[in-house]
């Protein structure tokens, strides 16, 4: 390379993927090799999507040198670093410290000393080197490389009030920077890279497709808005590029397109073979058969015209035209068959759809579909997964779109879903869409069009990515989407092993591993243990077992510390090896899937986003209408019509009114009064509370008429929708409610809607003041310390608390200090847990800043007993009522989660 000669190392490479040699790659090669010959290290600086690691890996394969990637994080200490450099010195292998800036500053200083000692020994031609009192035989073939991102933190504390854009290399110690030759890895040549990758996958029209993909990338980066879950929380300065259109993402899209093209061409070849065997007969066989039937000699028959596959294809008329040609850079024209080009365009569009559409919603999805149709006008491929038509909110529950053609559920599938049968009687399904429909029915979910379309997108992502992130707000159906996918895999005859982990139930370091500060030993994290367990290969061929799918389901947010380790884990090489925080290498088997659901990708780095699949969900994917439809389906038939009418009349108008009143002022004026809530509440939560209250109110009633149903519904609705409003805004809501529904409800004229409830005996509105019991205690003894005085507000909260707790729903009381929250709950506990034969156990946990998830589990374990497997039940075959007091005082992590 240039004037430097290297002896080939003969390191085994195998059939590994190679990167595209662009002019930028060659320049980096020259700079890195000159650094190695000068006995220096090479530090590649560039964006996370520029392929810094891939270039170093390609250089090692080109020279036949062994390369070991070490993903740096805060867990890397001086002892691990010393072991790494000892291996570099004695073996002569190449090492690469990926994201070297993630190492702690004190460890970086030790790294600079170790590296400087080894490089000076190389320059002096020594045969031995001393590292931490150990004398090691020096191998002069070793080399050290490093990578660092060029993102720059914006400094706001400049005295002159100017922004300072320092180099990202300035975060490293000066003596460490002197040991490296800094090489800038700029934006790669996307068009050349795309064309070469397309050619490697067998695309004949690679040049034309590369221009189209480059145009699509530029349009998507400029026209599409930033996807909410992909918004970055912290301010950084980096080259402008959409995080979803990096070179690694395009490489995965092209690889998927290549597999789709290969399947299409194989299907065409197999179809032609079948047609030739069944339709076309040879001349001698045809003539002999006809001569035997009509008594004519074979040579007197007219020659039989052979039908080729082109005569059977529907594009026969277009075959008479001139096939398209593609002009290469050398000026030569390559003739491309029409069918071949059509298959290539279909494969590319399908791959782009499967990887990109799951991230988009609403306007962005419509704009992206239009861009694809403009760039590929001749491609007739469904792009919307059949769910976009249902995005428009129906006016009533009867217009909810169910069972779209994407997930048609045949009568046999319905019979299989609702008829109990053993595992031996079930026939595995072949179609994923039918399996999704059956799984939805077995889980008791409503077959909403948009939701099942999202499950279909999720299934396609899992086919091409071993790690998929499901992103969306709480209540949008993320967990049910994963559960439906798991059930669909079982319906297709696969054995699915799911391990679910709630990331906030354990400490951050306990999840991904840490170094024990006392013993300086590595402690495996829960995620590392599960991955190692799932990746063990067992010889089960003699058992003829079903296909096995192992799922690690992570549920919860990811913090910055976890993101550093996750970035190390998912920055895999071509051999699908996960590098854990302690640099343990675990080969990820094809049957393992890592599914992580979270609300936001604010802490996820662009490098990780380019290597994982992303399914973005929002509230419109499920919607409150599906919640209501599912609840109505569980009610008796004689109640469904009247309850459905009440839902259609009250729910949507109330949600629109409260949404306009409680939205931030920055959203503009809506003509409605401003209101505030004690705590933010979603539409899904309010509708779910309404269904729970309504079910608890009418479950003990028989033979109610329509007016009585509406009275109970009004009581449940005002507390479900307005129960979290602040006290000063309840009068406004009461006035609006009376004026809006004055023709339907018969509230008494005096007072507000909050002052009345429905008596369970008379089914009429009764004032709360009439239901407050009188205070009665023995005379002349004074008021005891544990006395509980009932008032109107206390009676209201106690009544609602009893309804929800009896229904098995968790309840959270929010209010100021001293307003009686603890007293109300304690009174409820005394009511249900008193007596010698009480059926409910009570557990009181007073939270403080020392209360952690581990401590809470220890308190719960006091009231539980083991039953079987991982199932624990309350002691004595009773129910358990747990009261966590002052939940807001529990220990809070650095990210603000309790």
N, C-alpha and C positions, 0 to 999 in steps of 0.2 A: 504494500500500500504506500504510494508515493515512493520515498527513498528508504522505507523501513521494511525489513525482511523479517518474517515470522515463520518459525517452524511449526508445521501443522501438528496439533496436539492429539489427533485421532480419538477424541472423545466421542462416544457413541451418541448419535443424533436420532437415528431411526427415521420414520416417515413423519416428520414434524412439519407444522405449518411454517411458512417463511413469509417475511414481510415484503412489501413492494419496495424496490430500490429506486428511490426518487433522487433528484439532485441534492435535496436537503439531507437525505440519508447518507449519501456519499460524503458530503462535507463533514457530517458528524463523525463518520468512520475515520476520516483523515485526522481530525482533531483528537479523537480518543486514542488512536494508535500512536500519534506523536507524543501524547501524554504518557503512554505506557513505556515507550522507548526512552523517554526523558526521566523515568523513574518517578513519576508523579501520578496522582489520582485524577480521575475524570469526573467532573460534576456537571450533569445535564440539567439545565434550567429551562423550564417551559411549562405550558399549561398541562393540566391533568389528562387532557384528551389528545395530546400531541404525540404519544407513543414513545416516551422517553425510555421506559423499561423495555419495550419491544426492540428498540434499536440496539441497546446494549446486549440483549439476549441474542439478536441476530448476528452481532459482531462476534460473540463467543462461538456460535455455531459455525460461522464462516471460517474461523481459525481453529476449530476443533478443540476449544478450551472448555473445561468444566466451569460452570457459573452457578453460584448459589445466591439466590435472592433472599435478603433479610428485610422484612417489612418493619420499619422502625415505629415505635410508639413509646408512650410514657412508661410502659412496663419493662423496657430494655434497660438493664442496669449495667454497672461496670464489670461485674463478674461474667455476665453473658457476653459482653463486648470483648473482654479479654480472651474468652474461649474462641470467639470468631476470628480474632487476629492471630491466635496461635495456629488455628487451622490454615489460615492464609499463608503463614510463614513456612510451615513444614510441608504442606502438600503442593504448593504452587498453583492452587486453584484461584479463580477469579471470584470476587464477591461484589455484590451491589447492595448498598444501603439505601433502600427505597424510602423516600420522604424523610431524609435525614434530619430535617428541622423539627420533627416530632419528638426527638430525644430530649430529655431534660438538659438544661444548660450545664449542670455539674457533670453529667455523664458525657456531654459533648467535649468538655475540656479534657477528659481522660481519653476520649476517642482521638482527639488531636495529638496527644502525647504518644499514644500507641502507633498511630499511623506515621507520625514523623520519625519515630524510632525505626520502624521497618523500612521506610523509604530511604533514610540515610544509610542503613545497612546495605540496601540495594546499590546505592551510588558508590559506596566504599568497596563493594565487592566482597563483603564479609561472608563467611560460611556459617556463622552462628549469630543468633540474636537473643537478647535477654528480655523476656516479657514477664513482669511481676515475679521476679526472682527465679524464673524457670528459663534455663538455657535450651534453645530450640535450634535444630539444624535448619538453615535458611535455604529455601528453594527459590531461585531468582525468577521463576516463571509467574509468580503471583502478581496480581493487580487488584486495585480497589477502585470501585466506581460508586457514585452517589447520584441521587436524583432529588430535586427540590422544585416545588411549584413556584411559578412566577407571580402568584397572587400577592398583592401588596395591601397590608392593612392601612386604612386611612387614619392618619394621626390628626386629632382635633385640638391638641393642647399646644399648638405652636404659638409662641408669644406674639408673632406678627399676624396672627389670624389667617395664615395661609395653610393650604393642605400640603403635607410633605409626602412625596412619592419616592421613598427610598427603595433601593433594590432589595429583593427578597433574600439575597445572599448575606445582607448585613445582619440578619438574625443569627448567623453562625459566628463562632469565635474567630478572630483574625488569624491565629496560628493554624486553625483548621483550614481556612480558606487558602492560605499560602501553600498547603500541601496538594491542592486540587488545581487542575486546569479547567476553567469554567467554559462550558460549551452551551450556547443558546440553541434550544430546539424550538424553532418557530413553527408557524402554522404549516402543516404538511400540504403537499399538492394533492388536493382531493380528487381532481379529475383523473390524473394519472393513476392514483391508487385505486379509484373505483373501477377504471377500465381494466386494470390488471386483475383485480379480484373477480370481476365478471368473467374475464377470459378463463381464469383458473376454474370457474364453476361450469364452463362449457357454453357460455353465451356467445353466439356468433355476432350479434349486433351490439357488442360491448361498447364500442365508441359512442354510438347514438344513445344507448342507455345511460352511459356515464354522464353525458351532457344533461340528460333529463333529470337524473338524480341530483346533480349539482344544482340545477335550477330549482328543483323542489326543495332542496335544503335552504337555499337563499330565500325563497318565498316563505317557507315556514318560519324561518328566523325573523323575518320582517313583518309578516302579516298576522301570525298567530300571537295572541296575547300570552303572557306568562301564565302557565298553568298554576293555579293557587297552591297545590301541594308542593310544587317544585320551587316556590319562592324562597330565596335565601334570606335568612334572618339577619346576618351580619353584613356590614358594608365591606366589600372587597373591590379591588380594581384589577380586572383581568380582561384579556381580549374578548370582544363580543362574539359569542357563539351560543346558540341554543343548546342547553344541556342535553336535550334529547336527540341531537344530530351530530354527535361526535363520530370520529373515524371508527372507533370500536363498535358503536351502534350500527353504523352503515355496514361494517363487516359482518355482524350477526344477521342483518337483513339480507345481505347478498348470499350468505351461506344457506339461509332458509329458502331463499328464492332458487338456489341451485338444487336443493333437495326436491322442491315442488316441481321444477322443470324436469328433473330426472324421473319422478313418478309419472308425470304427464307423458313423456316420450315413451316410457316403458308400457304405459297403458295403451298408447297408440300402436306400438309394435305388436303387443299381444292381441289387440283387436284385429289388426291386419292378418295375423297368423290364423286367427279363428275364422275370419271371413274367407281366406284362401282355402281352408280345410273344409268348410261347410257349404260355401256358395259356389266357388269356382271349381269346375271339374276339368281334368286334363283332356286333350283332344282325343287321345286314343280311347280313354274310358268312356267319354261322352258319345263318340261315334259308334263304339261297340254296343252301348246300351240302346241307342236309338235304332241301330240296324236290326237288333234282335226284336224290337217292338214292331217295326213297319216292314220288315223283310227286305231291306235295301242293303246293298253292299257298302262297306265303310268308305271306299274311295269315291262313291258317287254322292256322298253328302257334302254340303257346303262347309267350308272351314268355320270352326267355332271361334267367335270373338271373345278373347279373355277380358274379364272385367277386373280392373285393378282397384286398389283401395281408393284411388281418387274419384272413381265413379260412384262410390258409395258415400263419400263425404258430402256434407251439405254445401261446401264451398266450391262446387264444381265449376260454377260460372266464373268465379274469380281466378281459376287455375289457368284460364286462357290468356290472362294478362301477363305482362313481363314481370318476373320476380324482382323484388327490391334489391338494390345493391347498396353497399356501404363502402365509402372511399376511405382508405387508411391514410396515415400520415405520409406514407411513401408515394401516394398517388395511385396505388393499385386499387381496383374495384373488386370487392368480394360479393358474389351473388348469394343472397340469403333466401331460402325457400319461404313462401308466404306463410305456410302453416308453422314452420319453425319460428318465424318472427312473432307470430301470434301467440304461440305457447310461451315464448320468452317474456313478452309483455305481460301476459296473464300471471306468470310466476312472480315477476317483480312487483306487480300491483298487489297480489295476494300477500306477499311477504311484508310489504309496507303497511297494508291494512292490519295484518295480525299483530304487528309490533307497535304501531302508532295510534290506531283508533282507540285502544283501551285507555289511553292517557287523556283523551279529549272529551269535551262536553259542549252541548249547545251550539253556540255560534262558531266556536273553533272547529268542531267536527264538520259543520256544514261548509265552512271555508276550505278546510283541508280536502273534503270530498270533491269540491269544485275544482281545486288545483289539480288533483289526480285526474279528473275527467278531462281537463284541458290539456294536460301533458300526454295522456294516453287516451285519445278520443275513440280508438277502435277497440278498446277493452270493455267487455260487458261482464263485469264482476260485481256482485252485490257488496257494497262498501259499508253499509250501516248496521249490519248484523240483525236487521229486522226490528230494532228497538227504538229508532228515532221517532217513528210515528206516534209512539205513546208518550213522548216527552211533553206534548201539549196536555195541560191539565184538563180532564173531562169535567163537565159541568155537574155531574152527579155520579154516584157509585155505579149505576148501571152501565156507564160508558167506559169503564176501565177495560183496557185491552188485555185479554188473557189468551194464553196458548197461541202465540204467533206461529206462522209457518216454520220459524227457526226451530221451535221446540214442540212440534205437533205431538200429541199424545194419543195414540191409537187406542181402540177399545181393548185390545189385548194387553197393552201397557197399563191401562187403568185397572184391569183385572189383576194383573201381577202386583200393582202397587197396593191395592186395598185388600187383597186376599192373603191371609197369613199362610205362609208356607215355610218349609224347612229349607236350609241352604242346598240340599241335594235336589229339591224340586225346581229351584230357580234356574232358568235358562239365561246364560249371559247374553247381554245385548251387544250388538256390534256398532250401532250408531250412537255417538256421543249425545246428540240432541235428544234422542229418546231416553237415554239414561239420565239426562238432566231432568226431563219431565217426570220420570218415575221417582227420582231422588227428591224432587220438590214435593211430590205428593206424600212420600213416606215421612218427610220431616214435618208435615202438617202446614206447609207454606202455601200461600196463594201463588198460582203460576202467572205472575206478572210478566208482561212482555219484555220490559226493559231489564228487570232483574235477571231473567233467564238469559237474555242477550249478554249481560255482563258475565254470567257464569260461563257461557260459551267462549267469550273472549279470554276469560281466565284459564280455561282448559287449553286454548291455543298457546297462551303464554307459557304454561307449564310444559308444553311439548318441546319448546325451544330454549327455555331458561330453567336452570336448576334452582335459582333464587328469584322469587317474585315478591314485590312489595305491593300490598293492597292499601291504598291511601284514601282517606275520606273522613268526614266528621262522624261523631258518635251517633249511632242510630241509622246509618245509611245502609246497613246490611252487609258489612264486611265479613263478620263472623259467619253469618248464614250463607254467604257466597262460598266461603271455603268449605263449610259443612256440606253444602249441596254438591260441590265438586268431589269431595271425598265419597259421598254416597253414590255419585255417578260412577266413580271408578269401581266401587264394589259391585254395582249393577252390571258392569262390563266384565265381571268375572275375575277381578283382581283382589288380592289381599292387601289391605291398606292398614298400616301401623302408624298411628298419629300420636305424637308426643307434644302436648300443648304447654307452653310456658308463659306466664304473665310476668313480663319483664319488670314491672314495678313491685312485684311481690318479693323480689330479692334485691340485695344491694347491687350497685352497678358493677363492682369488682367481682362479686360472686357469680355474676352472669357470664362473664367472658374470661375470668381467671385473673390472678394477681400474684404478686410476690409477697410472701409473708415477711413483714418487716423484722420480725424477731429471729426467724431461722434462715432467712434469705433463700427459701425454697419456693418453687413455683406451686401454686394451688390451682388445680383445674377448676374452670368455671362450669356452670350447668350446661351452657351451650356447647362447650368443647367436649364434655362427657357424652352428651347425646349424639353429637356428630360422629365421634369415635365409635360409639356403640352401633350406630346405623351403618357405618361404612365397613364393618366386619363382614367378610364374605364367607358364607357357610355353604358347604357342598350339599345341595339338596336336589341334585339331579335324579337320584334314585327314588325320591319321594313323589316325582311327577307333580310337584306343587303348582299352585296358581301363580301367575305373575305377581310379584311383590312390589309394592310402592311404599316407601318410608317417608313420612312427612314430619318435619320439625316445624310446628306452628308457634310462632312468636307473636305475642299480643301485647302491645304497649309502645310507648314512645322510645326513641333512641336519643341519648344525650351525646354531648361532644366527646366525652371520654370513650364511650362505647363506639362512636363513629370512627375514632382513630383505629381501634382494634378491628372493627368491621371492614374498614378500608384495607387493612392488611389481609383480612381473611378472604375478601372477594376479589382482590387483585391477583387473580390466578394466572398461571402460565398456561401454555397450550396443553399441558398434561393433566389439567383439571385437579391440581393439588391445592388444597387449602393450607395456608401458612398461618398458624395460630399465633397468639400473642407471645408465647415462649419459643416461637420459630419451630414448633413441631409441625411436620408435614403430614397431612392426612389426605389420602387419595379419595376423592369424592366419587362414589359409585353412581351409575346411571339411574338407579332406582331411588335415589335420595332427592327430596325436594325440600327446600327451605322457604317457608311462607311466612312473611312478616307483615302484620297489619298495624298501621299507625295512622295518626290523624294528620301529620304534616311531615314533609321532607326537608324541613328547614335546616336540620343538622346533618343531612346526608350530603356527602361530597359529590361533585360531578363525576369523579372517576368511578365511584360505585354506581351511580345512575346509568353510566354507559355500559355496565356489565350485567345489570339485572333487568328483569321485566317489571313493568309498572302497570298496575291497574288502578285507575283513579275513579272513585265512586263519589256521588253526592246524594243529597236527599231526594232528588227526583228519580233516582234508580229504584227506590222502594216507595216512598211517599206515604202520607198518612192514610190514603184511601185503601191501600192494601192492608194496613193494620185494621181498619174498620171492616173491610170485607172478610178478613180472617176471623174477626170476633163475631160478626153476624153469622158466619157459616157454622159457628159452634153453638149458637142459640137455638132453642126449639123453633119449629116451623111457624107456629102461630104467633111468635114474637118478631120474626124477621121483617115482615112487611112494615109494621108500624115503626120499628127501630130504624129501618133503612130510610123511611120518610123523614124521621126526626134528624138523622145524620145529614141528609141532603139539605135540610132547611137551615140548621143552626151552625154546623161546623165550619164550612168554608167562609161564610160571611164574618163569623167571629174571628177566625184566624187572620183574615185580611185586615180587619179593623185593628186588632191588637198589633199586627205586624207594622201597620202604618203609624200607630201611636208610639211604639217602643223603638223604632229604628233611630239610629243616631242622627243628630241634627245636621251633620255634615252631608247626609244623603239628600237634603233638600226638604222643603216644606210639602206636606201632604194634605193640608187642610184639616187635619185631625189634631186633637189635643195631645200634648206630650205626656207620656207616662213612663215610669221606671219600675223595674222589678228588683226584688231583693237579690235574685239570682237569675242568670240567663237560662231560659227554658226553650227548648226546641218544640216545633209543632208536633213531632212524633211523641215527645214526652207528654205533652198536654192531651193529645188524643188517646194515648195509652192510659193515662190517669182517668180520663173520662170513661173509657170502657171498663176499667177496673171498678170505679165507683158505681157505675150503672149496674154492673153485674152483681155487686154486693148488695145493692138496694133492692133489686127486683127478684133476687134468687129465692127469698123467703115469702114472696107474695104470689098469690094465685088469683086468677080471674080479674085481672086489671083491665079497665077500659082504656081507650085512647087518651082521654084527658088525664087519667092517673099516670099513665106512662109518661106523658109530657111533663107532668109535675116533677116526677122523679128525675127526668132527663134535665130539666131546668136546674134543679138543685145540684146535680152532678156537674153540669156544664159550667156554672158560675164559679165553682171552686176549682175545677180542673183548669179553666182558662185564666181566671183572675185571682187564684189563690196565692200567687207569688207577687202580685202587685203591691207596691208600698201603700201604707195606710191612707195617705192623703189623696191617692188616685182611685180609691175604691168607690167613692161617691160618684165620680165621673163615669166609671164603668157601669155602675148601677143605673144611672140616668139613661145611658145609651141603651142598656139592655131592655129597660122598660119601654122606651120609645120604639125600639127596633122590633120587638116581639109583642107589642101590646094587644094585637088581635089574636094571638095564639095562647097566651098564658094568662091565668086569672090570679095574679098576685094581689094581695090586699093593698089598698090605696096608701095606707100609712107606712112609713119607714122605707128602707132600702131592701134590695133583693137579698142582702147578706143577713137580714134580720129574721129570715124564715127558713124552716126546714119542713120536710114532708113527714108527717106522723105515720109510722108503720101500721097502726091500727085503723085509723080513719082515712088514711091516704089523702089528707087535706094539709094545707099550709098552716103551720103552727109557729107562733113567735118564739124565739129562743128564750125569751125571758120567762115564758110559762114552763119551760123544761128545766130550768135551773133548780136543783134541789135546795131546800132550806138548810142552813147550817144548824146542826144539832149536836150538842155536846153536854155532858153532865153539868148542871149548874154549880156555881160557886167553886169551880176548879180552875178557872182561867183557860186560856188558849194554849194547848201544848205545842211543843216545837215542831212536831210532825203533822200539824193540822193542815188540811187541804181545803181551801175555800173555793167553791164553784162560782164562777162568774159567766157572763155570756160568752166572752172570748175564749175562756178556758173550756167551756162546754162545747163550743164549736170545734176547737182543735182536738179535744178528746174524742168527740164523735167521729171525726174524719180519721183520726189515728186508729180507732178501733176498727172501722170499716176496712182500711187498707191492710192493717196487720192481720186481721182475720182472713183476708184473702191471700195471705202469704207474700205480700209485696213489701219491699224495703221502703222505709219512710225516713226522710231527712227534714228536721225542723230547723228553719233559719230565722234568726232574729237577733235583736240587741241583747246585751248582757242584762240579766235580771228580769227578763220578760216572762219567765216561768216555763221555759222549755224543759229543763230538767225535772221540775215538779210534775209537769203533765205526764212525762214518760214514766216517772217513778210511780205515779198513781195508777197508770195503766198496768205496770208490772205487778203492783200489789193486788190489783183486781184479778188478773188472770193466773197469778202464781201463788195465791194464798190458799190455805187449807192443807190438810194432810194428804189428800189424794189429788193434788194439782197435776194436770197433764202437761204443764209447761215449766221448763227450767229457765232460770234467769241468770244472766251474766252481765255484770257492769264493768266496763273498762273506762277508766278516766285517762284520757290522752294528754300527753305533755310532750315536751321537746325530746324526750328520751324514748318515746313510743315508736317502735319500728314494726315492720311487717313480721319479723321473726318473733318479737315480743307479743304481738297480737295473736299469732298462731299458738304460742305457748299458753296464753289465757284461754283460747278456744279449746285447746286440747284437754284442759281440766274438765270440761263438760262433755267430752266426746269419748266414744269407745270404738275400737276397731271391729268392723263387721266382716268384710272380706275384701281381698285385693287392696284397692286404694280407696275403699268406701269406709267412711266414718259416720256414725250416727250418734245423736244425743243419748246419754246414759238413761237407763230405765225405760227405753222405748218411748220417750217423751219428745215433745217439741222443745226447741231452744229459742229463746228470745234474748238477743244480744243488744245491749245498749252501750254505744260508744259516745261518751260525753266529751264535748269540746274537741271535735274532730279536727278543727282548724289549728289546734296547738300541737299536732303530731309532728314528728321530725320531718323536715323538708330538705330535699336534696338541692344541689346547686341550680338545677333547672326549674325549681319551684313546684315539684311534685311531692305529695305526701306519701 
